[in-house]
Amino acid sequence: MNLNDLNEKIISILNEAEIKEAELEAFYIIEHGMELSRPMFFLKKKDRVSEQDINDCIAIAQKRRQHVPLQYILGTQEFMGLNFKVTSDVLIPRQDTEGLVEEVLKYIRPGMKVLDMCTGSGCIAVSIAKYAENVQVSAVDISRKALEIARENAEANHVQVNFIESDMFQQIAQTYDMIISNPPYIKSHVVAALMPEVRDYEPHLALDGKEDGLYFYRKLARESGKFLVPGGMLCLEIGYDQGPDVAKMLQEQGFLKVRVKQDLCGLDRNVYGNMPE
């Protein structure tokens, strides 16, 4: 079997399972299974492939056929140009969240203290520590296993982050210039209807925003002010239909300059607000 035949076989396996973007995922599987770059993939399409490489790649494809997220199978996901280890203990970093990080980086100044609440894989905290100059970054999660992954990601990307195991603000004792959070925001009854990759494999702790999906935003709106300096900023990722509700929560808790920002598709994706000076 040559490389092109292997590629076609993997695409066929993925298509049978109705995996979206089967051709792209087939390339990722071969890239990982054979440690083959994209240019070499095209150069070697007619080359024969060893039985070991065939078996390794087909095994990955068969796992993916069961709708296990490819990121969990390969153990990695790129975010903000950095590689992050991911396991079923953490939510897979999404491109939508890159928009949040890109936006907050515009406001961060040297010497600031930043808190990432519900850090998961650490993708937000690690990215800020990597790209912002001279900032102190702390990150909170209730899950000890998630924090273990986040610590590994900080070490792998050569940044310093202070990780704190805490149920929201319970173990927080200082104030920050900025609090960022991508909390669980899916309504409980909707979780069961999610695509199987999400519903069956990603941690429900990181998905379930309780009955109306707004539970954690209420806590963030109500409690963040105690942990922000005067003029400090709260930055939130939200579901596409939650902008007005979350913005109202912040306004009711005294936040100023409350604004909702849309993503590249024009959907509400982030809410920002500042404490009074």
Secondary structure as UniProt FT lines:
FT   HELIX           3..16
FT   TURN            17..18
FT   TURN            20..21
FT   HELIX           22..34
FT   HELIX           38..43
FT   TURN            44..46
FT   HELIX           51..65
FT   TURN            66..67
FT   HELIX           70..74
FT   STRAND          76..79
FT   TURN            80..81
FT   STRAND          82..85
FT   TURN            88..89
FT   HELIX           95..105
FT   TURN            106..107
FT   TURN            110..111
FT   STRAND          113..117
FT   TURN            120..121
FT   HELIX           123..131
FT   STRAND          136..141
FT   HELIX           144..156
FT   TURN            157..158
FT   STRAND          162..165
FT   TURN            168..171
FT   STRAND          176..181
FT   HELIX           188..191
FT   TURN            192..193
FT   HELIX           196..199
FT   TURN            200..201
FT   HELIX           204..206
FT   TURN            211..212
FT   HELIX           215..223
FT   HELIX           224..227
FT   STRAND          228..237
FT   TURN            240..241
FT   HELIX           243..252
FT   TURN            253..254
FT   STRAND          256..262
FT   TURN            264..265
FT   STRAND          268..274
//
